Structure formats: C-alpha cells, structure tokens
Amino acid sequence: MAAPEDFRAAGQAWSDDVAARPGGYTQTWTQWTQGPDAQAQFDALVMEQSMKRRVLDCGCGDGTFTLRVAGAAQHVTALDFSAGMLKLARQHAAQQGTANVAFVQSHARKDLPFPVGTFDVAYSRRGPNITGVVPALVRRGGRLLGLHPLPDVSAEARYAEGLRQSGLRVERFEGIDDVLHFPTLQDLAVYLNRFPSMPDVRQPEHRALLLQEAAARLQPDGSYAEHVHFLLWVAHRN
C-alpha cells in the first residue's frame, strides 16, 4: 500500500498539471443539479459563518470560491499544496483587487505555521479532511465545515472517526445525493478535466476516453448525468 506522502505527492502533481492546462482550473461549463444541491447549501453556510471573521480555506485551488468568501470576511488565509494553483489564485486576486487574502503553500494535514486559535472559521470545500491539525487553529467557539464528494456512503466512516477523535462538537453530519446534469459533450469534458488522475479529455488525443466516459453517463435526452454522493458536516470547537 502506498504511503500517505505518496498519495499527497501524486495529488500535488495532478493539481500542478491541471493548473498548467489550457484555461487552467478556471474553465467553466453548464450544468444543473437535481437534488438538494449540497454545494449550494455548503457555500451558503460558509458565507454566513465568514461574515467579518478570520477564515482559513483549506484546499483553495485557483481561489475562485476563496475570493467570494473574502468579500464577506475580515480576512482569509487560503492554503493549497499546489504551486500552480496558488499562482492562478494570486493572479485572480490581483485582477479583482482583493487585498484581504493571503495564499500559503501548505497542506492542511501537516503542521501549519499559525498559532493556536488564529481563526474564527475553517473550511474544506471539496478539499482535504481537516479534522486533524486544523481544529486547534480555530478559536474556542469557532466553527469548522467540510464538503467532500465520496464514492458512496461507506466512505463517510473515516470522516466520522476523524471528527470523533478531534473532540469537536458535531452540529451536522449529512450525506447528500445529487445528480449533476451536463447538456453537451463539451460541458462534460470540461467537468471531467478536473477529476484527479484524468487526462485532459478536451484534447483530440483523448477523444476515445471522453466518448467512453460519456457513454456511461448518457441520458435518453442526449445529455449526460453524474451521480455524486457528498458528505456535508459542520462542527463547533468547544
């Protein structure tokens, strides 16, 4: 079995690769969500909790959501282990003139260079599990939030165990099933471009793989659908 450091290095290499692809991580696509819409629920919770507060974003990627949070927060510190992603994030912050964000290259499961109780809120939006070292960085009374796409409900167990060991008081721990719908093959291709270990299926040399992936998701109306199981959790630091 590969060591955690091996998986981390592979994930970092993938993130750097995606950041260097045409359009980077910022390519957009058309989709609509059938179901409770876990991502919209989570985003609303983060925005509500971040108002005028010191926020830690764990796994910020290209900073798109980070900059939304910065519009409400007092200050945001955004972590990512990918130098390529952070380069994009800093460019986006400069383009928008956002000054209350600091981008830091680090991993949320390692020792982090911040004093205990630095932040009011910490979150991971489709990023790493933050139930290890991050809780100590949040002040007493502060909140931590996580949204994780998982293969199925059985994968929730390790997050539940991490929360149990963290000593946090769990306020919400909910599995949410959504179906993401993509109207065109191009929309699906851009979405798949952001999958870990997936090559850039927008490129002609990967056309066969794209068609294979599309066939597995094809709907009677000619659109494509992806079933996603999300875990959404919110916890309070005592």
C-alpha positions in Angstrom: 0.0 0.0 0.0 1.3 3.4 -0.9 2.3 5.8 1.9 0.2 8.9 2.6 3.1 11.0 1.4 3.0 9.1 -2.0 -0.7 10.0 -2.4 0.0 13.6 -1.4 2.8 13.9 -3.9 0.6 12.4 -6.6 -2.3 14.8 -5.8 0.1 17.8 -5.8 1.5 16.7 -9.2 -2.1 16.4 -10.6 -3.1 19.8 -9.3 0.0 21.4 -10.9 -0.8 19.6 -14.1 -4.4 20.9 -14.2 -3.3 24.4 -13.4 -0.9 24.3 -16.4 -3.6 23.1 -18.9 -5.2 25.5 -21.3 -7.6 27.6 -19.3 -6.1 26.2 -16.1 -8.6 25.3 -13.4 -10.9 28.2 -14.4 -12.7 26.6 -17.3 -16.5 26.8 -16.8 -19.2 24.6 -18.0 -23.0 24.5 -18.0 -24.7 22.1 -15.5 -27.8 21.9 -13.4 -28.3 20.0 -10.2 -31.1 17.5 -9.5 -31.4 17.0 -5.7 -30.8 19.0 -2.6 -27.7 20.7 -4.1 -25.0 20.1 -1.5 -22.6 22.6 -2.9 -25.1 25.4 -2.8 -26.0 24.5 0.8 -22.4 24.4 1.8 -21.5 27.7 0.1 -24.3 29.5 1.8 -23.2 28.1 5.2 -19.6 29.2 4.6 -20.7 32.7 3.6 -22.9 33.0 6.6 -20.2 31.9 9.0 -17.5 34.0 7.4 -19.1 37.4 7.9 -16.5 39.8 9.3 -14.4 36.9 10.6 -10.9 35.4 10.2 -11.2 32.4 7.9 -9.0 29.5 6.9 -9.7 28.0 3.5 -8.1 24.5 3.2 -7.5 23.4 -0.4 -8.3 26.7 -2.1 -7.4 25.6 -5.7 -7.4 28.6 -8.1 -9.1 30.8 -5.5 -12.4 31.3 -7.2 -14.5 30.5 -4.1 -11.9 32.0 -1.8 -12.4 35.4 -3.4 -16.2 35.1 -2.9 -15.6 34.4 0.8 -13.1 37.3 1.0 -15.9 39.7 0.0 -17.7 38.9 3.3 -14.8 38.0 5.6 -12.5 40.2 7.6 -9.5 38.2 6.3 -9.0 34.9 4.5 -5.9 32.7 4.7 -6.0 30.2 1.8 -3.9 27.0 1.7 -3.1 24.8 -1.2 -0.3 22.3 -1.7 0.0 23.1 -5.5 2.3 26.0 -6.5 0.5 26.0 -9.9 -3.0 26.5 -8.3 -1.6 29.2 -6.0 -0.1 31.1 -8.9 -3.6 31.2 -10.5 -5.2 32.2 -7.2 -2.8 35.1 -6.7 -3.4 36.2 -10.3 -7.2 36.2 -9.8 -6.9 38.1 -6.5 -4.8 40.8 -8.2 -7.2 41.0 -11.1 -10.1 41.6 -8.7 -8.1 43.9 -6.5 -8.7 41.7 -3.4 -6.3 42.6 -0.6 -7.7 40.7 2.4 -6.4 37.3 1.3 -3.1 35.6 2.0 -2.2 32.5 -0.1 0.0 29.9 1.6 1.6 26.8 0.0 1.0 24.1 2.6 -1.2 21.0 3.3 -4.0 21.0 5.9 -2.9 17.7 7.3 0.6 18.9 8.1 1.9 21.2 10.9 0.8 24.6 9.9 2.6 27.9 10.6 -0.2 29.6 12.6 -0.7 30.0 16.4 -3.5 28.1 18.2 -6.8 29.9 17.9 -5.8 32.1 15.0 -9.1 31.7 13.0 -12.8 32.0 13.7 -13.8 29.6 10.9 -12.1 26.9 8.8 -13.5 25.0 5.9 -12.6 22.5 3.3 -14.7 22.7 0.1 -14.1 19.5 -1.9 -10.6 19.5 -0.4 -8.7 17.6 2.3 -10.0 16.2 5.6 -9.4 18.9 8.2 -10.3 17.0 11.3 -6.6 16.5 12.3 -4.4 19.5 12.9 -6.8 22.3 11.8 -9.2 22.3 14.8 -6.5 23.6 17.1 -6.1 26.6 14.8 -9.7 27.7 15.3 -10.7 29.6 18.4 -13.0 28.2 21.0 -16.5 28.8 19.9 -15.4 28.8 16.2 -16.7 26.5 13.5 -15.3 24.1 11.0 -17.1 23.0 7.9 -16.4 20.3 5.3 -17.9 19.2 1.9 -16.5 16.1 0.4 -17.5 14.2 -2.8 -17.3 10.5 -1.9 -17.7 7.3 -3.8 -20.5 6.1 -1.6 -21.9 6.3 1.9 -19.4 3.8 3.3 -16.6 6.3 2.8 -18.2 8.6 5.4 -16.7 6.4 8.2 -13.2 7.9 8.2 -14.6 11.4 8.5 -16.9 10.4 11.3 -13.9 8.8 13.1 -11.8 11.9 12.5 -14.4 14.1 14.0 -14.8 11.8 17.0 -11.0 12.0 17.7 -10.9 15.7 17.1 -13.1 16.5 20.2 -15.3 18.8 18.1 -19.0 19.0 18.8 -20.7 17.9 15.6 -23.7 20.0 14.7 -24.4 18.4 11.3 -23.2 15.3 9.5 -25.2 14.6 6.4 -24.8 12.5 3.3 -26.4 14.2 0.3 -27.0 12.6 -3.1 -27.1 14.9 -6.1 -27.3 14.3 -9.8 -25.3 16.7 -12.0 -26.6 17.2 -15.5 -24.5 18.4 -18.4 -26.3 19.4 -21.7 -23.4 18.9 -24.1 -20.3 16.7 -24.5 -18.1 19.8 -24.2 -19.6 20.6 -20.9 -19.0 17.1 -19.7 -15.4 17.2 -21.0 -14.6 20.4 -19.0 -16.1 18.9 -15.9 -14.1 15.7 -16.3 -10.9 17.8 -16.9 -10.9 18.5 -13.1 -11.0 14.8 -12.0 -7.9 13.6 -10.2 -5.8 11.3 -12.5 -8.0 12.2 -15.5 -6.1 13.4 -18.6 -7.3 16.5 -20.4 -10.2 14.9 -22.3 -10.8 18.1 -24.1 -7.8 17.3 -26.3 -8.1 15.3 -29.5 -5.7 12.5 -28.4 -8.1 11.6 -25.5 -11.2 11.6 -27.6 -11.7 7.8 -27.2 -11.6 8.2 -23.4 -14.0 11.1 -23.4 -16.5 9.1 -25.5 -16.1 6.1 -23.2 -16.8 8.3 -20.1 -19.7 10.0 -21.9 -21.4 6.7 -22.9 -21.5 5.7 -19.2 -23.4 8.9 -18.4 -25.6 9.3 -21.4 -29.3 10.1 -20.8 -32.3 9.4 -23.1 -32.5 13.1 -24.0 -28.9 13.2 -25.2 -27.5 15.0 -22.1 -25.1 13.5 -19.6 -25.5 12.9 -15.8 -23.1 12.3 -12.9 -24.3 10.9 -9.6 -22.4 12.4 -6.7 -22.6 11.5 -3.0 -21.5 14.4 -0.8 -20.7 14.5 2.8 -21.5 17.8 4.4 -20.5 18.4 8.0 -20.4 21.3 10.5 -18.7 21.2 13.8 -18.1 23.6 16.8 -14.9 23.9 18.7 -15.6 23.7 22.4 
